[in-house]
Amino acid sequence: MLPKLVTAVPGPRSLELAERLGEYESHNVTYTASDWPIFWERASGTNVWDADGNRYLDLTSAFGVAGLGHGAVSLTEVMRDQSEKLIHAMGDVHPTELKVEVCRLLSELSYERWGLGRGKTVLSNSGSEAVETALKTALIATGRPGVICFENGYHGLGYGALLGSGFDKFRVPFDSQLAEVRVELGYPCDEVDLARLRVDLDGLDAAHFGALLVEPIQGRGGKVVPAGGFLQVLRDWCDEHGVVLIFDEIYSGFNRTGRLFACEWDGVYPDLICLGKALSGGYPISACVGRSEVMDKWPVSTGEALHTSTYLGNPVGCAMAVAALGIHRESSLAADVLKQGEELMAMLSDVDSPLVYEVRGRGLMIGMELRHVDSSPAGDVAGRVLSRMLAEGVIMLADGRDGNILAFTPPFYFKLGEMAYVVDCLRKVLLDEVGGGVTAS
Ligand SMILES: Cc1ncc(COP(=O)(O)O)c(C=O)c1O
């Protein structure tokens, strides 16, 4: 179903709620401007309805969570059933059978499927926490504090995760509280970058570093697909120097790129993998899964877990994760995403505008980079495009350090007609931006 607007966007109810939120929520959380935000009321499949009754197409899967669609029946049913039985237990003290099942499934779908034996899991609530679990694991396994990370890498905003952040704007304000243990390398886009990376890696004092943290495809960094062979270079270097290789697949995992995990494109596997977002399709649950030889470096619990949290292994989240994993393992899903991604990529590549510098990505993790004619990043244009698209009934976000990469990460069951609508709107909005168009309607 294509969007049908009832009122101007944002409508009067959203505007009123934004004003009220501003009175009670801390600054610097929700961005409020005259054309932003809308307040969500309900969602189904690819559609979202706001508090004013407007319907939108969601091109974000709500931060990459709703790959299986908003309110997927199989997930909402288990959520309802589980919430009637037990909504909270004692994750690391008296847990549930569901926690056992999530950990088992994660092992089966990752390390066992990759032929690397059993995988062991620590569950948590947010992506950032899964990354922090991985960084702690690497320190425990190696005794070395150093963390190697990548320019424009995004791993969440908790202090541990910030260590790996390649976004200065998020990390620098807190640098004085972050230990000086990080080194940031360039994320290679081509052979030349990759050759430089090899040199940079060889120049490091490897004995200082316990962890190398990387996204197999950068998400918030701008949907950047790295140079071929990159992951293998990292795998070889980590093997040679005894460094724990961590793949952050919080965004790229669970079929988003047309493979169950993005690293499967290269057939290169990490020591630890961080997962979240689509793991449950809508409940805050995340996981750090690792090769058992690495995870078993954690001491056996003698009654006080070294690393846990109140909501670890929450039964509702686990029930949803079990259901979601059951769908994600279906062999046809990855192929469907791949096909949809190819169709969307072809349509976007067909958009003829001097502002479009590049369309790139894998599966349904696509970015359209906008630049001005002088080649400078067109974050200003992207910002206006987001607002205009919202007014056309399309929810979008922009990525990259300069916010100039339009992101296309819709739910997997996006229809061809919906794609055509989005691309048509985008074409008109971009035409207006270069001054030659008519107002999109
Ligand atoms: C690759 C990656 N890692 C980690 C995170 C952080 O996840 P969360 O926001 O759930 O802490 C994100 C969030 O966008 C992400 O894209």
The ligand as an ORCA input file, in Angstrom:
! r2SCAN-3c Opt
* xyz 0 1
  C      27.307     -1.612     13.554
  C      26.659     -1.123     14.807
  N      27.163     -1.501     15.982
  C      26.622     -1.110     17.143
  C      25.520     -0.287     17.169
  C      24.953      0.177     18.485
  O      23.763     -0.473     18.765
  P      22.812      0.144     19.901
  O      22.338      1.463     19.378
  O      21.722     -0.879     20.047
  O      23.644      0.293     21.123
  C      24.949      0.132     15.962
  C      23.782      1.013     15.943
  O      23.411      1.581     14.958
  C      25.542     -0.294     14.755
  O      25.061      0.092     13.552
*
